[in-house]
Amino acid sequence: IYDFNCINVAHGTQKDLQGQNLYDYQDSKGNYVIRELVNIVKTDGSGYYNYYWNNPQTGKEEAKTAIVYKVPGIDYLIGSGIYREF
């Protein structure tokens, strides 16, 4: 869960991210991941996004696909992702 300022409210596997501002976070391909997720929900209300993220099981940055939704009534997004090859 992120607010629209890219601050992590909660994370299912990486608790150390809670409270951190990830506005400037870039993956290895130069994508501003959290900015893009916020833009998706601001523009469309929901959507999918492909990016790279550290996989806590392997310790390596891997390809991931997320689905995100705007939380009605507040400026938050909620999402989930899966590591995959693309």
Summary of the structure (lengths in Angstrom):
residues: 86
radius of gyration: 12.1
end to end distance: 24.4
largest distance: 36.9
contacts: 213
relative contact order: 0.21
helix: 17%
strand: 43%
